[in-house]
Amino acid sequence: MTRAHLTIDPHFTVGPINRRLFGSFVEHLGRCVYDGIYEPGHPSADEDGFRTDVVELVRELGVSTIRYPGGNFVSGYRWEDGVGPRDQRPRRLDLAWHSTETNEIGLDEFATWIKKVDGELMYAVNLGTRGVLETLDVLEYANLRSGTEWADRRVANGYPEPHNIRMWCLGNEMDGPWQLGHSTAEEYAQLASKTARAMRQIDPDLELVVCGSSGAQMPTFGEWERVVLEETYDNVDFISCHAYYEPEGEDYGSFLASAVNMDRFIDAVIATADHVKAVRRSDKTINISFDEWNVWYQSRYNEVDKITDVADWPVAPRLLEDSYSVLDAVVFGNLLISLIRHADRVTSASLAQLVNVIAPIMTEPGGPAWRQTTFYPFSLTSRLARGVALELKLDSPTYQTERYGEVALVDAVATHAPEGGTTVFAVNRSLTSEVTLDIDSLALGAVSNVTATSIHDDDIHAANTLEHPDRVAPRQNDSVAVSDGAISVTLPPCSWTVLTID
């Protein structure tokens, strides 16, 4: 039997678990908004046209901050198209996803919906095709009570109370050649800095996110962060990270080690931010908003879904509707482990996206909504990760990967709350072998109860579908044993497991 060993001591902490770590992302892309959260003709639709079955699943998922309205979409978006009487709103071409945007849902409607799911609105502004003035307009519309043109328009539109949005993204992926308004680091940094300073003249306490690289694979990665932060450091609070993962062919060993890449990515961005801090001799620390992350089969989109007909601009087409397997859920759960491991600096994160589009929740028009396999590690982690992230000592066997070299077979993180016990999240990256995880829990004191839940299946490609929505679900793991300050649990092959220790 292969074994790994974990030592837990609540005195050694990384940082507090910020609820914003469990955020998500709703973009006007495919069926995320229309036929996703909003379907007025659905049997479950409420008085605002929102699907209540989706609302219930979002609440169960446990998301906190939700980034809106994009994404690539935002770089061509005119926010004022989405407010006011619906019958007067224009239909627009969405160049990012080659679709037609009806503007039935805009800032006010989304602010209404997010209250139904107990979420916090994180708003992204268009710095691709627009700039400082338009940003000030939407800030005034959203956050000022009354007495000015845009605030009074919100009141006239039926929303007397301000939306009071605290967290704002200064554009999206501006280093990407695919982005409307793509610019150099110097150009973007100057615009973001001007925008941030102007916004703070309205409200100095806003929390502002400046664009980092759209991925660690970008040729300008690292240098982009340095240039942008040197210009904006005093005016922003976060720098963004984006990362998506998929297997290359059948190299599942490397795919299962994707969190190794996420760890290195986060560490590199932290190092760059702290370099700028040192050069500026600043007392301020820039944290990370990891506001796009997921498993995404981008190669499938390029091969199948992409709309290329110049005359075809559909409304809410089926785009990026990946069906997630057990294998995907294990990788996904490991990415959550990476985010928690960096809780001292990654203080906000957004799973991209929430419904239908590379999402944990799927819907069928006029039909049911169901949970994908990735729903479960997110919902369980969101519910059980409390208090502080702990600094662990983990000894694990290793294996060789094509992409990342030698990596640990078992990865884990733990959180601790004095009133809520200790929780361990662990993955077994082996495709074929069980691993026994031995946990030294002496520093926790007397252990009264330990429960374990695992996600695994004999078929790593098993998935939940419209026809079989409950094919994959968490299972109780009965292998837990407790003896003399030690806990052991068997981790099935290719599995994600959570242990709660009281």
Backbone torsions as a table, in degrees:
resi	resn	phi	psi	omega
1	MET	NA	127.8	175.0
2	THR	-72.9	139.6	-176.8
3	ARG	-131.6	148.5	172.0
4	ALA	-130.6	156.1	-175.3
5	HIS	-129.7	134.7	-177.8
6	LEU	-128.5	131.8	176.3
7	THR	-111.9	127.9	-179.8
8	ILE	-114.4	129.8	174.9
9	ASP	-139.7	115.5	-175.7
10	PRO	-67.7	-7.4	178.7
11	HIS	-79.3	-17.0	-177.4
12	PHE	-106.9	103.8	-173.5
13	THR	-114.5	154.2	174.5
14	VAL	-94.0	-51.7	-179.5
15	GLY	173.8	167.8	-179.4
16	PRO	-68.8	149.3	175.2
17	ILE	-82.1	110.3	177.9
18	ASN	-84.7	131.2	-178.6
19	ARG	-60.0	-22.4	178.1
20	ARG	-68.0	-12.3	174.2
21	LEU	-60.0	-23.9	-174.1
22	PHE	-106.7	42.9	176.6
23	GLY	-86.5	175.1	178.0
24	SER	-142.2	-163.9	-167.4
25	PHE	-151.6	126.3	174.6
26	VAL	-121.4	115.5	179.4
27	GLU	-116.0	149.8	171.8
28	HIS	-74.6	80.9	-173.6
29	LEU	-146.9	125.9	178.1
30	GLY	55.1	-130.9	-177.0
31	ARG	-105.6	26.9	179.0
32	CYS	-68.3	-48.1	-179.9
33	VAL	-88.9	-61.5	-177.0
34	TYR	-86.1	126.5	-170.8
35	ASP	74.6	1.3	176.3
36	GLY	-108.9	-90.4	177.9
37	ILE	-78.0	-24.3	-172.6
38	TYR	-123.3	117.2	176.2
39	GLU	-153.1	85.7	-171.9
40	PRO	-60.9	-22.7	179.3
41	GLY	-89.3	1.8	-177.9
42	HIS	-75.5	145.8	179.1
43	PRO	-56.7	-27.7	-178.2
44	SER	-93.8	1.3	-174.7
45	ALA	-62.8	139.5	176.7
46	ASP	-89.5	-171.2	-175.7
47	GLU	-64.7	-16.8	178.9
48	ASP	-99.4	2.4	179.5
49	GLY	87.5	5.0	-178.7
50	PHE	-90.2	139.1	179.6
51	ARG	-70.5	118.9	-179.0
52	THR	-74.3	-25.6	176.0
53	ASP	-66.3	-35.0	176.5
54	VAL	-70.9	-41.6	177.1
55	VAL	-55.6	-44.6	-179.5
56	GLU	-63.1	-40.9	179.6
57	LEU	-69.0	-38.0	178.2
58	VAL	-63.6	-40.9	177.4
59	ARG	-64.6	-40.4	177.2
60	GLU	-65.0	-36.6	179.0
61	LEU	-62.0	-34.2	175.0
62	GLY	85.0	33.3	-179.9
63	VAL	-75.7	153.9	-178.7
64	SER	-112.0	-97.0	-180.0
65	THR	-75.1	134.7	179.6
66	ILE	-122.2	120.4	-179.4
67	ARG	-78.8	138.4	-173.1
68	TYR	-158.3	147.3	1.8
69	PRO	-100.6	9.9	179.1
70	GLY	-180.0	171.8	10.0
71	GLY	82.9	169.7	178.9
72	ASN	-53.1	-33.8	-178.7
73	PHE	-55.0	-37.6	-169.8
74	VAL	-68.0	-23.2	-175.9
75	SER	-72.8	-7.4	173.1
76	GLY	-123.2	11.2	-170.1
77	TYR	-89.4	134.1	170.2
78	ARG	-103.8	103.4	-169.9
79	TRP	-59.6	-32.0	-176.1
80	GLU	-70.4	-15.3	173.8
81	ASP	-63.4	-24.8	-173.2
82	GLY	-100.5	16.6	176.3
83	VAL	-127.6	161.1	-178.7
84	GLY	91.6	-174.3	-177.6
85	PRO	-57.3	131.3	-176.6
86	ARG	-60.5	-37.1	-176.3
87	ASP	-72.5	-5.5	178.2
88	GLN	-109.0	2.4	-177.8
89	ARG	-82.3	136.1	-178.3
90	PRO	-77.9	150.6	168.2
91	ARG	-88.0	136.3	-176.5
92	ARG	-129.2	153.9	170.7
93	LEU	-76.1	131.5	173.2
94	ASP	-99.5	100.9	-175.4
95	LEU	-70.4	-24.9	-177.7
96	ALA	-64.8	-41.1	-174.7
97	TRP	-123.0	17.1	175.5
98	HIS	48.8	55.2	-177.6
99	SER	-135.8	174.2	172.7
100	THR	-105.3	127.3	177.6
101	GLU	-97.4	120.7	-177.9
102	THR	-83.5	-18.7	-178.4
103	ASN	63.1	23.0	174.3
104	GLU	-64.5	-32.9	177.5
105	ILE	-111.9	129.9	177.0
106	GLY	-139.0	-159.8	-174.0
107	LEU	-56.8	-46.6	-176.6
108	ASP	-64.7	-46.1	-179.2
109	GLU	-64.6	-40.3	-179.4
110	PHE	-67.5	-37.3	176.1
111	ALA	-62.3	-34.1	175.6
112	THR	-67.1	-45.7	-178.6
113	TRP	-63.5	-41.6	-173.0
114	ILE	-65.7	-26.7	174.9
115	LYS	-67.3	-31.4	-179.8
116	LYS	-66.7	-26.4	-178.4
117	VAL	-105.6	9.8	179.4
118	ASP	58.6	38.5	-179.6
119	GLY	-102.7	174.6	176.6
120	GLU	-116.0	131.3	-177.8
121	LEU	-82.7	126.9	174.5
122	MET	-116.1	116.6	-168.5
123	TYR	-106.9	133.6	177.0
124	ALA	-102.4	134.5	-179.7
125	VAL	-104.6	157.8	-176.7
126	ASN	-86.1	105.0	171.5
127	LEU	-111.1	16.7	176.3
128	GLY	-88.3	-55.6	-179.2
129	THR	-113.2	1.1	179.3
130	ARG	-133.9	-164.5	-173.3
131	GLY	-162.1	-141.4	-169.9
132	VAL	-62.5	-48.4	-173.8
133	LEU	-62.6	-45.7	-179.5
134	GLU	-64.8	-33.4	176.7
135	THR	-66.3	-43.0	177.6
136	LEU	-63.7	-35.0	178.4
137	ASP	-63.3	-47.7	-177.5
138	VAL	-71.0	-32.3	175.7
139	LEU	-64.5	-43.3	177.4
140	GLU	-62.9	-44.1	-180.0
141	TYR	-60.9	-43.1	-173.5
142	ALA	-78.2	-36.9	-164.5
143	ASN	-116.1	-18.6	-179.9
144	LEU	-86.1	144.9	-173.4
145	ARG	-70.6	-54.8	-178.2
146	SER	-175.8	175.5	174.2
147	GLY	96.6	-2.2	175.1
148	THR	-129.3	166.0	-172.2
149	GLU	-55.8	-53.7	-174.0
150	TRP	-74.0	-36.7	176.8
151	ALA	-63.5	-40.8	179.0
152	ASP	-68.2	-29.9	175.7
153	ARG	-65.9	-39.2	177.4
154	ARG	-62.4	-45.1	178.7
155	VAL	-59.6	-45.1	-180.0
156	ALA	-64.5	-27.5	179.1
157	ASN	-80.6	2.1	174.4
158	GLY	100.9	16.2	-178.7
159	TYR	-126.6	80.1	-175.5
160	PRO	-65.2	-30.4	-178.5
161	GLU	-91.2	137.8	176.6
162	PRO	-61.4	153.1	177.0
163	HIS	-78.8	-20.9	173.2
164	ASN	54.1	55.0	178.3
165	ILE	-77.7	125.2	-176.8
166	ARG	-96.5	-32.3	-172.2
167	MET	-110.5	127.5	-174.5
168	TRP	-130.6	134.4	176.4
169	CYS	-97.4	129.0	-177.9
170	LEU	-89.5	75.8	-179.0
171	GLY	86.9	-170.0	-176.5
172	ASN	-150.4	126.1	171.0
173	GLU	43.5	50.1	-174.7
174	MET	-71.1	-8.1	174.9
175	ASP	-84.4	-8.0	-173.7
176	GLY	-85.8	126.4	177.9
177	PRO	-59.8	-21.0	179.0
178	TRP	-77.2	-12.2	-171.5
179	GLN	-84.4	130.7	171.1
180	LEU	-57.9	127.8	-178.1
181	GLY	82.1	14.5	177.3
182	HIS	-45.6	136.3	-176.1
183	SER	-142.4	170.2	173.5
184	THR	-75.6	166.8	178.6
185	ALA	-60.4	-40.3	-178.9
186	GLU	-65.5	-44.5	-179.9
187	GLU	-63.1	-47.6	-178.9
188	TYR	-64.6	-42.6	-177.3
189	ALA	-59.5	-41.0	179.8
190	GLN	-66.0	-42.7	179.3
191	LEU	-66.9	-43.7	-180.0
192	ALA	-63.4	-38.9	-179.7
193	SER	-66.7	-44.0	177.0
194	LYS	-60.5	-43.0	-178.8
195	THR	-64.9	-45.6	-179.2
196	ALA	-61.7	-44.0	-179.6
197	ARG	-63.3	-40.0	179.7
198	ALA	-66.1	-42.2	179.3
199	MET	-61.7	-38.4	-178.5
200	ARG	-72.3	-16.8	173.4
201	GLN	-71.0	-23.1	172.6
202	ILE	-85.2	-47.4	-177.4
203	ASP	-146.2	103.8	-177.2
204	PRO	-69.2	-11.2	-175.9
205	ASP	-98.2	8.3	175.8
206	LEU	-62.7	153.3	175.5
207	GLU	-106.4	117.8	-170.1
208	LEU	-114.9	136.5	-178.5
209	VAL	-112.5	120.2	176.9
210	VAL	-94.8	149.3	-176.1
211	CYS	-72.4	123.2	164.9
212	GLY	-88.5	-166.2	177.6
213	SER	-64.5	149.9	177.0
214	SER	-77.6	2.0	175.1
215	GLY	172.2	152.5	-179.5
216	ALA	-68.5	-14.1	-179.9
217	GLN	-83.5	-7.4	-179.2
218	MET	-66.2	139.0	-177.4
219	PRO	-62.6	-22.6	179.9
220	THR	-95.2	4.1	-177.2
221	PHE	-56.8	139.1	-179.0
222	GLY	92.9	-58.4	177.0
223	GLU	-68.0	-37.5	175.9
224	TRP	-58.3	-49.1	-179.2
225	GLU	-59.1	-44.0	-178.5
226	ARG	-61.6	-49.7	-177.2
227	VAL	-63.0	-45.7	-177.4
228	VAL	-64.1	-44.4	-177.7
229	LEU	-70.9	-33.6	177.9
230	GLU	-60.9	-31.3	-179.4
231	GLU	-86.1	-33.1	-169.1
232	THR	-110.2	-2.7	-166.6
233	TYR	-50.5	-44.0	-175.2
234	ASP	-75.2	-13.2	-171.1
235	ASN	-111.5	-3.8	-177.9
236	VAL	-126.9	168.5	-177.5
237	ASP	-116.2	-27.4	-175.9
238	PHE	-134.0	155.0	163.9
239	ILE	-119.3	140.8	-173.2
240	SER	-86.9	151.7	168.4
241	CYS	-125.9	142.3	174.5
242	HIS	-130.2	136.4	178.0
243	ALA	-155.6	134.3	175.6
244	TYR	-130.1	149.3	-175.6
245	TYR	-133.5	143.5	172.9
246	GLU	-152.0	156.7	179.0
247	PRO	-73.6	149.7	170.8
248	GLU	-96.2	105.8	-175.5
249	GLY	62.0	-127.7	179.4
250	GLU	-109.7	27.8	176.2
251	ASP	-81.4	71.6	-176.3
252	TYR	-74.1	-24.3	177.9
253	GLY	-62.3	-44.6	176.6
254	SER	-68.5	-39.8	179.7
255	PHE	-59.5	-42.6	180.0
256	LEU	-66.1	-18.2	178.7
257	ALA	-99.0	19.5	-177.6
258	SER	-56.6	-32.5	-179.8
259	ALA	-63.8	-22.9	174.5
260	VAL	-61.2	-43.3	177.3
261	ASN	-64.8	-41.9	178.4
262	MET	-62.0	-41.6	177.7
263	ASP	-58.2	-46.5	-177.7
264	ARG	-66.5	-38.0	178.7
265	PHE	-61.2	-50.5	-179.9
266	ILE	-60.5	-46.0	-178.5
267	ASP	-61.1	-37.5	-179.9
268	ALA	-67.7	-40.8	179.8
269	VAL	-68.0	-40.9	176.8
270	ILE	-59.7	-44.0	-179.2
271	ALA	-61.8	-41.2	-180.0
272	THR	-66.9	-45.4	179.4
273	ALA	-61.0	-41.6	-178.6
274	ASP	-73.1	-27.6	173.2
275	HIS	-63.2	-46.2	178.9
276	VAL	-63.1	-40.1	177.2
277	LYS	-58.1	-44.0	-178.5
278	ALA	-67.7	-43.5	-179.7
279	VAL	-61.5	-38.1	-178.7
280	ARG	-83.9	-6.3	-176.6
281	ARG	53.4	46.5	-174.9
282	SER	-95.6	150.4	173.2
283	ASP	-92.0	-5.1	-175.1
284	LYS	-90.5	141.3	176.9
285	THR	-112.1	129.8	176.0
286	ILE	-90.5	126.2	177.0
287	ASN	-98.0	176.1	-175.8
288	ILE	-107.2	133.2	166.4
289	SER	-105.5	101.9	-179.2
290	PHE	-84.6	73.4	-165.2
291	ASP	-91.1	13.2	162.8
292	GLU	-149.3	120.2	174.7
293	TRP	-155.8	147.1	176.8
294	ASN	172.9	175.4	161.1
295	VAL	-87.3	125.9	-179.1
296	TRP	-142.1	121.7	177.7
297	TYR	-84.2	75.9	-176.2
298	GLN	-62.9	-30.9	179.7
299	SER	-63.6	-33.1	177.3
300	ARG	-66.3	-39.5	179.0
301	TYR	-62.7	-44.3	-179.1
302	ASN	-64.9	-30.5	-175.8
303	GLU	-90.4	-29.8	-168.0
304	VAL	-119.4	-53.9	-165.5
305	ASP	-85.3	-24.2	-167.7
306	LYS	-62.0	129.7	-179.6
307	ILE	-89.0	124.6	-176.3
308	THR	-122.9	-9.7	-179.4
309	ASP	-70.5	119.7	-175.1
310	VAL	-63.2	-22.9	-178.3
311	ALA	-96.1	-2.3	-174.1
312	ASP	-108.3	109.1	179.2
313	TRP	-127.4	76.7	-173.9
314	PRO	-70.9	159.7	174.0
315	VAL	-93.4	125.5	176.7
316	ALA	47.7	58.7	177.3
317	PRO	-71.7	163.2	176.6
318	ARG	-79.0	100.0	-179.5
319	LEU	-122.8	140.9	171.4
320	LEU	56.4	36.8	-177.9
321	GLU	-93.1	69.4	179.8
322	ASP	-66.1	138.5	172.6
323	SER	-98.6	122.2	-170.9
324	TYR	-97.1	139.4	-177.2
325	SER	-100.7	177.7	172.8
326	VAL	-59.8	-43.8	177.6
327	LEU	-55.4	-46.2	178.9
328	ASP	-61.4	-41.5	-178.5
329	ALA	-63.9	-36.1	179.1
330	VAL	-67.4	-45.2	176.7
331	VAL	-61.4	-45.6	178.8
332	PHE	-55.9	-48.8	178.8
333	GLY	-61.9	-33.8	177.8
334	ASN	-70.0	-33.1	175.2
335	LEU	-64.1	-38.4	174.3
336	LEU	-61.4	-38.3	176.9
337	ILE	-60.1	-43.0	178.8
338	SER	-61.5	-43.7	179.8
339	LEU	-62.3	-43.6	180.0
340	ILE	-66.8	-36.5	179.3
341	ARG	-60.1	-25.8	-179.6
342	HIS	-107.9	31.9	-173.4
343	ALA	-62.0	-19.7	178.8
344	ASP	-71.8	-24.7	-177.2
345	ARG	-122.9	-28.7	173.2
346	VAL	-90.8	96.9	-173.5
347	THR	-107.8	3.0	174.6
348	SER	-153.3	141.6	178.5
349	ALA	-152.4	149.7	-177.7
350	SER	-133.2	112.0	173.0
351	LEU	-65.0	123.9	179.4
352	ALA	-106.9	118.2	-4.2
353	GLN	-121.5	-159.3	-168.1
354	LEU	-100.0	-43.4	-175.6
355	VAL	-133.4	129.8	173.1
356	ASN	68.3	-46.2	-176.7
357	VAL	-89.2	110.5	-174.6
358	ILE	34.0	59.2	-163.3
359	ALA	-126.3	156.4	174.6
360	PRO	-77.7	-14.8	-178.8
361	ILE	-120.6	130.8	178.2
362	MET	-119.5	151.0	177.1
363	THR	-135.4	158.8	171.7
364	GLU	-120.9	131.2	179.4
365	PRO	-53.8	126.3	-178.9
366	GLY	72.7	-2.0	-174.7
367	GLY	-121.8	-153.2	-172.3
368	PRO	-81.6	169.4	167.2
369	ALA	-117.6	147.3	-179.0
370	TRP	-147.1	165.8	-177.0
371	ARG	-93.0	129.3	169.7
372	GLN	-78.9	170.8	-179.3
373	THR	-60.4	-33.3	-177.6
374	THR	-72.3	-14.1	177.6
375	PHE	-58.0	-40.5	-168.6
376	TYR	-71.7	-48.1	177.4
377	PRO	-61.9	-32.3	178.3
378	PHE	-69.2	-49.3	-176.1
379	SER	-64.2	-39.8	-179.7
380	LEU	-69.8	-41.0	179.4
381	THR	-66.7	-43.7	178.8
382	SER	-58.7	-38.6	-177.2
383	ARG	-78.0	-34.9	-168.9
384	LEU	-102.8	-20.0	-179.8
385	ALA	-80.0	106.9	-175.8
386	ARG	-136.6	158.7	175.4
387	GLY	80.2	-116.5	-177.4
388	VAL	-126.3	151.9	170.1
389	ALA	-80.6	139.2	-176.8
390	LEU	-100.9	148.1	172.9
391	GLU	-85.2	117.4	-171.8
392	LEU	-106.0	157.5	167.7
393	LYS	-109.8	111.2	-176.7
394	LEU	-120.3	122.0	173.4
395	ASP	-109.8	118.6	-175.8
396	SER	-136.4	146.7	168.0
397	PRO	-59.9	160.9	-179.1
398	THR	-120.0	167.7	171.8
399	TYR	-145.3	161.8	-175.0
400	GLN	-94.8	133.6	176.0
401	THR	-120.0	153.1	178.9
402	GLU	-69.9	-34.8	-171.8
403	ARG	-91.4	-36.1	-170.6
404	TYR	-120.9	7.9	-179.4
405	GLY	74.3	-144.6	-177.1
406	GLU	-82.7	125.5	-178.3
407	VAL	-132.7	162.8	-180.0
408	ALA	-71.0	141.3	178.0
409	LEU	-72.1	-34.2	178.3
410	VAL	-115.6	136.1	172.9
411	ASP	-125.2	147.4	-175.9
412	ALA	-157.0	159.0	171.8
413	VAL	-147.1	157.6	179.2
414	ALA	-136.1	148.3	173.5
415	THR	-123.2	155.1	-175.5
416	HIS	-142.0	130.7	173.4
417	ALA	-131.6	122.5	-175.6
418	PRO	-53.3	-35.2	-178.6
419	GLU	-90.5	-9.9	-174.2
420	GLY	-124.2	8.8	177.3
421	GLY	80.3	-166.8	-176.4
422	THR	-119.6	141.5	179.4
423	THR	-126.6	134.3	177.4
424	VAL	-115.1	131.2	174.8
425	PHE	-113.9	128.4	-173.9
426	ALA	-142.4	149.3	173.9
427	VAL	-126.4	145.2	169.6
428	ASN	-108.0	114.5	-176.1
429	ARG	-85.7	-4.0	178.6
430	SER	-71.3	135.7	177.3
431	LEU	-82.2	-15.5	-170.7
432	THR	-127.0	-20.2	-169.3
433	SER	-121.5	141.5	168.4
434	GLU	-70.3	154.2	173.2
435	VAL	-131.7	131.2	173.4
436	THR	-88.9	122.4	177.9
437	LEU	-99.9	115.3	177.0
438	ASP	-96.3	126.3	-175.7
439	ILE	-115.9	121.2	173.7
440	ASP	-84.0	108.4	-175.4
441	SER	-113.0	16.9	-176.3
442	LEU	-56.2	-37.7	-176.4
443	ALA	-69.5	-13.0	178.8
444	LEU	-82.7	-12.7	-174.9
445	GLY	88.2	-161.4	-177.7
446	ALA	-66.7	128.9	178.7
447	VAL	-99.3	121.2	-176.5
448	SER	-96.5	-28.8	-174.6
449	ASN	-158.2	137.5	175.6
450	VAL	-134.6	128.9	174.7
451	THR	-124.3	151.9	-178.8
452	ALA	-135.6	141.3	176.8
453	THR	-131.5	134.5	-177.2
454	SER	-126.9	151.5	169.3
455	ILE	-113.2	116.2	179.4
456	HIS	-164.2	168.3	178.2
457	ASP	-164.6	149.8	176.2
458	ASP	-60.9	-27.8	176.3
459	ASP	-105.7	105.1	-176.0
460	ILE	-68.6	-12.2	179.5
461	HIS	-97.5	5.0	178.1
462	ALA	-62.2	141.8	-176.5
463	ALA	-143.6	162.6	173.8
464	ASN	-94.5	131.8	-175.3
465	THR	-131.0	173.9	176.2
466	LEU	-56.0	-41.7	-178.5
467	GLU	-76.7	-31.8	-177.9
468	HIS	-132.9	72.2	-173.2
469	PRO	-70.2	-15.9	-177.3
470	ASP	-116.9	24.6	-179.3
471	ARG	-58.7	-40.0	-178.7
472	VAL	-120.1	130.8	176.9
473	ALA	-152.4	159.9	177.3
474	PRO	-60.4	146.2	178.1
475	ARG	-123.3	144.8	173.2
476	GLN	-65.6	133.8	178.2
477	ASN	-102.1	108.3	-173.9
478	ASP	-89.5	11.3	-176.5
479	SER	-85.1	-1.8	-175.4
480	VAL	-65.2	136.1	174.7
481	ALA	-135.1	141.0	-179.7
482	VAL	-125.3	130.9	-179.3
483	SER	-159.3	120.6	171.9
484	ASP	50.3	52.7	176.3
485	GLY	75.8	12.9	178.9
486	ALA	-125.9	142.0	177.9
487	ILE	-122.6	138.9	173.3
488	SER	-130.7	147.3	177.7
489	VAL	-147.9	142.1	177.1
490	THR	-92.0	123.7	178.0
491	LEU	-95.7	115.6	-179.8
492	PRO	-62.2	162.7	176.0
493	PRO	-59.2	143.2	177.8
494	CYS	45.3	68.4	-173.2
495	SER	-140.2	156.4	170.4
496	TRP	-119.4	133.5	-174.1
497	THR	-135.3	142.3	172.2
498	VAL	-122.9	132.8	176.3
499	LEU	-116.5	133.2	173.9
500	THR	-109.1	128.1	-175.6
501	ILE	-118.0	117.7	178.5
502	ASP	-102.2	NA	NA
